[in-house]
Amino acid sequence: MTSDSFRLDIPFLLDAYRSGTLKPGQVVDHLLERSGQFCAHNIWIHLASKQELVPYLERLDRESPDSLPLYGIPFAIKDNIDVAGMPTTAACEAYRYQPEHHAAVVQALTDAGAIPMGKTNLDQFATGLVGTRSPEPWGACRNSFNPDYISGGSSSGSAVAVALGLVSFSLGTDTAGSGRVPAAFNNLIGLKPTLGRLSVRGVVPACQTLDCVSVFARNADQAQQILAVASVNDDRDPWQRPVPAGSTPLPVRFRFGVPEQHQLIFDGDEAAAALFRQAIDHLQLLGGEPVNVDIEPMLATARLLYEGPWVAERYLATRDLIENRPGAMLAVTRDIISEGAKARATDAFAARYRLQALKAKADQVWQQVDVMLCPTTPGIYTREQISAEPVLLNSRLGTYTNFMNLLDYAAVAVPAGFAGDGLPRGSTLFAPAFQDEALLALAARLHPLATGRVGALADPLQSPEPAPDPRTIDVLVCGAHLAGLPLNHQLTDRHAVLLEATRTAPVYRMYRLAGGPPARPGLIREPDRGVALPVEIWRMPADRFGSFVAGIPAPLGIGKVELADGRWVCGFICEPVGLDGAEDITGYGGWRGYMEQQ
């Protein structure tokens, strides 16, 4: 299976638009026709008509492909997120309404030039992780690889639309795993952003304190692009949280936590177990050191979600329908949500106290590791298995997903590869809140090691290194700021991490500058007689860079330094005036070599 006449990677489409070899209208026509080939998958609740999309296309005709970051990029929206002019149903016909305005996140994406192709199928009221809890006339959404298997939910249609090449990316929601389970079962990147990172105004609530908009993408670089565009401040959303100005990136050598062996549950799926072990090996190849971690506080938190009073939030969101038109809901959905009516205020407070205690224990893991790795799900089930055990197996799918929002973690589901049955499995990277970009950068490196294809398509994976996080700056050091030397604390105090030890291009000389203490080196570019010198590159939060530079004494400063591999990075350089009275120490092979001889 291929995506036929063109690729849906964002860079490919933008290049085609710039060159004039493709028009947004042609893309829309092709995708509408292509969607007709997959009617049996039950992907769409409302597929837009060409006429509905004319206003978006006419607007693009007035713009340049260089003026909008998502110019002409087609995307799908889970049908619990409002799109102006398209009905919102949450997979319940009795709930249907026609929104006059876009949800805030949809507005941000269409403002950037993206084209909303339609509203996708879901587990009714986003209650489920299976993708089978959608009534007629829509029905269960089918897995993109094998329709006998579940697609994962609740954001089933959004994942399958990307996996089958009907859109470039899609929006889902993720309260308990709905943005990660479908990603695992359809070979996609599934980004569950930090709670409150993206506005939820215009999203049908499931649990308002835990809901977030999620992203299904072809690769991690694309997910990062969408996150950047969608991260628009919305002062009308009381749940949105400000993004910190600085972020702590992952070091090149990082520690990643792995659940203890008895906490790795695969429900008899040996292929899933083998692929998870492979993911551990892959992270080690990328510079990670595995650390066994007791995740019982996280697993206990996961059980709180449906066994505790948070179900009352789902009841609150759908109370009018349950009390006045109970037959309008699927029985399994109604039965689950109705339990929320039994919760008492004392239950809510007791559960909140329990959660606080569990979070205190769970957060201790971040003293041991930089990031955690877990299976996305224990395994995958057929639709027949789910029909026989709809509640038990649904709960089992949430083993490693239900706790994330309760504990305020960011997460990225990453394809783990394919089993002998031809179906994909997944693993998940997670970290504390607002580490979204760091997780996506690591996912971008992990993904190609597991699989070289996108979704269920024959498209080869295009996964370039993500653009640098604008909240961080890389700094080259060559003297007393090197790891273990006296001024290194000026970096670590600012939460900088060592990225790599490398060498300059062979065009520099090093001088011991006059004056001191402390003794200081100067790096001077002298192409005619320069050599390659050892240096380190550190990554620090951008909001701490100014105070670091302010402390640099003349004649030193920050400029561009060329590395042996041809890159140019910001680093310490010296003005030529600094050579007055300086000693040429190039022959010592760098500052460490010089200091060791003193």
N, C-alpha and C positions, 0 to 999 in steps of 0.2 A: 504494500500500500504506500502511496506517495501523496504529497500535497499537490501533485499534478503540475500545472504550468509555471508555478513560481514558488519560492520559499516564503515562509511567514516570519522569518527572523526580522526584527526591527531594522538592523543595519541594511539588510538586503532590500527591503521595501523602500527605505529612504533613499538609497542609492539609485534604485530604479525610478523613483519619482523625480529625483534631481536630473537624471539623464533623459527623462522623457520617454523611456521605453515602457513605462507602465503608468496608468492613471488610477486614482482611488476608485473611480466608478467601475473600472474593469475588475478590480479586486473584489468589490462588492458583488458584481454580477457573478463572478466565478464562485464566490463562497456561498451565495444564495443557491446557485445550481448544485454545488457540491453537497450542501446540507440535505438536499432532497435524496441523496444516495444513502442517508443514514437515518431515515425516518424510524426504522425498527428499533433504534437505540434509545428512543424517547428522550432526546437531549433537550429539546426546546419546549417551554410553555408558551412563549410568544417569540417567533422568528420574525424579525422586522421585514416589511415589504420594501421593495426598491423605492416606492413612493415615500414611505416614512423616512427613508435615509437621504432623500433629496436635499433637505435643508443643510445637513452636515456636508454633503458633497458640494453644494453651491458655495458654502462658506470656504471650503478648501480651494475652490477655483479662484477665490479672491486673495489667497495667501500663497506664499512661497514655501516649498518643502524645507527651506532653511530657517523659516520663521517660527516653526512649531516643532517641539521635540518629538511629538507622536503624530506627526502629519500623516493622515490616511491609514493609521494602524487600526485594524479591526479587533474589537474585543467583545466579550460576552459578559453578562451580568446575572448573577444568581437572582431568582425571582422573589427574594425578600429584600431587595435593594431597589429603591425607586429610580426609574428612568422616565422623565417627562414624556407624556404621550403614549407610553406603553403601560399596560395593566400590571399591577402588583397583586399576586395571589397567595404567595407563600405556600403554593401547592394545595390551596383550599378554595374551591370555587365560591363558597359562601363568603369568603373574606375579601374577594376581589374589589379593588378600587382603582381609580385612574389618577395618578399623581400629576399635579400641575408643574412640579419642579423636580429637577434631578436631586438625588442624594448628593451630599457635599463632595464625596469622593468621585462620583460619576461626573459632576460638574468640573472638577479639577482635570480629569482625564480628557473630557471633550473640549475643554478650553485649550488643552495642549494639542488638539487635532485628532484625537482618537475617535473612531466611529463605532457606536454601540449597535452591534448586530442583532441583539435580542436578549430575551430573558430566559434563563435556563432552569431546568427541572431540579428538584431538591426533595429531601425527606421533609414531609409536611411540617411547617413551622420550625424548620431547622432542628427537628428533634429526631436524631438518629445518626449513625455512622455507617449505614449500609447502602443507601441509595435505592432501596426498594419500597420506602414508605411514601409513595406518591400515588394518589388514587387515579382512577380513570377520570377524564379521558387521556391523562398523560401516562400513567403507569410507571413501573420500575425502570430506572435508567440502566442500560446495559453496559457492561465492561467493554472498553475499547478493543481489547484483545480477544476475549472469549465471552460472548453474550450469556453463557450459562453461569458466569461468575458475577459477583456483585461489583459494582463500580466504586463503592465507597460513598459515604455521605457525610454530612447532609448535602454538601456542595457537589453533588454527582454530575449534573449536566455541565457545570462550568469546567470541571476537569476533563470530561469526555470531549467537549467541544474543542479544547486545545489539543488533546491527544489525537484526535482524528483530523486535525488540520482545517478546522472550520473558522478559527480565529487565531490571532497571534498570542493573546493572553486573555485571562478572564478574572473576574472578581468572584470570590465566595465570601462566606463568613465562617468564623471559627470561634466557637464557645467552648467546645470540649474535644476538638480534633477534626472538625469538618473541613478544614483547609489543608490537612495533612494526610488523612486516611485516603481520600480520593487521589491525591498526588502519588502515593505509594502504589496504588492499584492500577495507575495509568501511566507510570513512567515519566513523571513530571517533577519539577521543582514546586514545592508548596510552601510559601512564606506565611507564617503566622506572626505578624508584627507584634511588637510590644503593645500590651493593652493600652489603649488611648493614643497610640501613635497616629492612627488615621481616624478621621471623623466618622462617627456612626450616625450622624443626623441623616434621616431619610432611610434608615435601615429598620425593618420590622424587628422589634426586640424579641429575643429569646430569654436571655438573662442579662439585663442591662448592665449589671456590674461586671460581667465577664465577656460580653460580646466584642468582637473585633472583625474588621473587614480583612480578608485574606487575599492572596494573589497566587494564581496558577500560571506558571511561565515555562517557556521552552528551555531556559537555562538561567543560572543564577545572575548573570550579568543583566539579563532582561528584567528579572525580578527587582534588581536594584534600581534600574531606570524607572520602573513603574512606581516603586516606593518613593523615589525622590520627587516625582511629579505629583503623586497623590498626597504627599505630606504637606498639605496646605493648612495653615492655621484657620480654625473655624470657631469664632467667638460665640457662635450660637449653639455649639455642642458642649454641654456641661461635663461630658465624660472625657473630652480630649485633654491630653497632658502635654506640657511643653517639652520639646526635645532638648536635652542638655547641649550646651555649646560644644563641649569636648567629649571625646570618647576614647576609651583605652583599647587600642588594637591588640590583636593576638600577636605574641612574639613568634619568630620563626621556629624556635624550639618551644613547643607548648605541651602542656599536660592535659590529657582528655580523660574524663571519667567514664568508666564502663560499669554497668550494674554487676553486682556479684553473681556468680554462676547460678545460684539457686533462685535469683530474681529475674533470670532470663527465661521468659515463657514463650514458647513457640507453638503450643497446642498441637504437637505432633508434626509440625511442618519442618522437616529436616532441611529442606531447601532454604527456608527463611533463616534457619540457624546458621547454615553454611555461608550464606551471603552476608549475614551480620559479622561473622568472624572475618570474612574478606574485607568488610568495611573497616574493621579494626586494623588489619594489615595495611590497608590503603592510607589510613591516617598516620600510621607509623612511617610510611614512605614519604609523607609530606612533612615530617619533622615532629610528629606527636609522640608523646610517651604515655602509654595507657596506664591508668591507675584504677584499681578495683574500688568501687564505692558502694556503700550500703545505701540503697535508695528507698528503704522502707518508709521513711517519712513522706516521700513523694507518692508512693503507692497508696499509703493510707489517705493522703490528700485526695487522690483520684477517686477513692471510694466515697469520699464525702459528697462529691458532686451530685450524684443521684440518690445516695442513701440519706443525704441530709436535706436541710430546708431550702437549698438553692432551687429545688424544683418549684418552690412557691413563686419564684420569679417568672417561670414559664407559665404558671397558672395565672398570675397577675396579667401577663401580656395577652392571654387568650380567654380570660374569664367570661367576657360577655358571650362569646361563641359557645363555650362549654355549658354555661348555665341556661342559655336560651335556645341554642340549636346544636345540641350534642351530636346528633346524627350527621352533621356536616363534616365531622372529623373522622379520620381513620380510627378504628377501635384501638389499635396499639398505641397510637399517638395520644388519643384521649385518655386512655388508662394511665399512661405514664404521667402526663401533665396533671391529671386530676388528683394525684397523690399530693400535689402541692397545696391543695385546699386544707389538708389535715395539719399542716405545720403551725406551731404556736410561736409566739414571740419568744418564749423561753427557749424553744428549740433553736431558733435563729441565733440567739446570743450564745447558747452553749456551743453551737457549731462554729461560731466566729471565734470563740476562745480556743476551741480545739484547733482551728486552722492557724491561729497565731502561734500556738505552741509547735505545730508541725512545721510551719515556715521557718521558725527559729532553728529547728534542727536541720531542715533541708538546706538552708542557706549556708550551713557550715561547710558544705561541699566546695564552695568557692574559695575556701582557704587552702584546698588541696589541688584544685584543677582550674584550668582556664575556660574549659568548655566541656559539655557532656555529650556523649553519644549513646543513643538507645535505639532499639528497633522502633519503627513507626507503628507497627502492629505485630501481634504474635504470629499472624498468618493471614491467609485469604480464604474465603468461603464461597461455595456455590450459592445460587439463589435458592435452591432446594433446601440446603442446610439452614439458611436463614429463615426460611418459611417454617421449618420444623422447630427452631429455637430462636424466635425473633428477639427476645429480650436478653437471654443469656449470652448469645454470641455477639450481639451489639455491645453489651457491656465489656466483653472480653476485648473487642477491638479498641476500646478506650483505655486499656491498661497503661499505655505509655503516653497518652495524649490528654486525659482528663485533668491532670494536675497542673498543666502549664499556666493557664490564666489565673487559677486560684493562687499560685505561688508567684505570679508576676514575672514569668520568664518569656523571652523571645525564642522562637524556634523556626528552623528550616527543615522541611522534609526533603531528602535527597534520594534519587533512585539508587538502589543497591545492586541492580543487575537482574538477570532473568534466571528462573529455575527451569528444570527439565520439562515442566508442563507448559512452557512458553509464556508464563505470566511473570510480571515484574514483582519485586518486593522493594521495600524501602527502609532507610534508616533516617534518624532525625538528630540534628545538632541543636543543642539549646544552651542558653546562657542567661545571665541576669538581664533585666529590662534595659532597653536601649542599646543592646549589642547587636542590633539587626544587621548593620553593615559589616561588622566583623564576621558574623556567621555566614553571610552571603559570600564574602570573600573566600572563606574556607570552603564553602559548598561549591564554589566555582572551580576549585582545584580538585575536590573529591569526586564530583559528578563524572568527569571524563574517564576516570579510572574504573568506574563501574559499568558504564554503558556508552556506546558511541552513537546512539540514536535518540530521536525525540518522540515521546509519546508512543503511539502505535504506528508511526510513519516510518518510511524508509529514509527520511531526511537524516543526514549525518548531523551529529551534535556540533553546533557552533558555539563554543564556550570560551571566548577570550577572557583574559584576566580582567576583572571588574575595574572600572574607573576608580582612581584613588578616592577614598572617603574625604569629602571636602572639610570634614571636621578634624583632620589630622594633617601633619606636615612631616616629611622625612628630612632628617638632618644628618649630614656627614661630619664625623669628628675624626681628628687625627692625633690629638695630643692628650692633655690631662683629663679630657672628658671620656676617654676610652674606658671600657668596662674594668672596674677594679682600681682605677687610678683616682687621685684625690678629688677631682672636680666632677666625677661621674654622678655624684648625688644631685648636681644641678639638673640632670636629665631625669633621674629616677624620682626625684621629688615632684617632678611635673608629670608623673605617670607615663614617661616615655619607656618604650620597650625596644630591645635590640632586635633589629630585623636580620642583619647579616654582617659578617666580617668579610671584606673584599679588598680589592686593590684599585688604585687609580690607573688611568691610562698612563703609558710610559712617557709622560711629558711634564713631570713635576720634580722639583727639588724641595728639600726641607731644611730650614734654618732654625738654630736656637737663637731666639731674639735676645737682644741686650736687655738688661734690667732684671727685675725680680727681687725677691721671690714673689710669686711662684715662677719657676722656669716655664717658658712658653715657646712652642714651635710656630713657625710660619710656613705655610704651604704656598709656593710660588710656581706658576706655570712657566716653564722654560723648555719649549718644544725641541730646541736644538740639542740639549744635553740632559733632558729629563729622564726619570726612571719611574717604574711603577712602585708605589708606596702603599703599605697596609693602612686601611681605614676601616671604620665601622659606620653603619647607617642605623640611626635610631628614629623611631616614629613617635611623635608626641602630639597630644591634643592641640589643635590650632589655637585655642583660646589661651594657651600657656606659652605659645611661641614668642609673643611680644616681650614678656618679662624676661625670657631667656636671652633674647637678642640684646635687650637693654643692658644686660650685665657684661657684654663682651667689650673689653677695652681696646682702644686703638693701639697699634695699626691693624688689628684683626677685624674681620667683618664676615658677613655671610654673602656668598655668591654662588655661582654655578661651578661645580667640579665634575670633570669628565672621568668616568670609570673605565676599567679595562674592557668591559663588554659593550662600550659605546654609549651607555646611558649618561645623562647629565642630572645631577642632583644638587640640592642646596647644601652648602657645607662651608666650613671655615676656610677662608682665604686671607692672604696678607697683602697689604699695600706695599709697593716697592720701597717706600720711604722706611719701612720697617727693617730693611736690610742694613741700615747704618749700624755698624758695630756688631752685626749678627755673625754667628758661626755656621758654616755649611756642615750639616750633619747627615746629609743624604746617604753617605757611605755606611751609616749604622743600620740602614734598612728600616727606618721608621722611628717613631718616638719611643716605643718600648725598648727597642734595641739600644738607643742612645742612653736612656735612663739606667738600663742595666749595667752600663759600663762606667757609670759615674760613682 
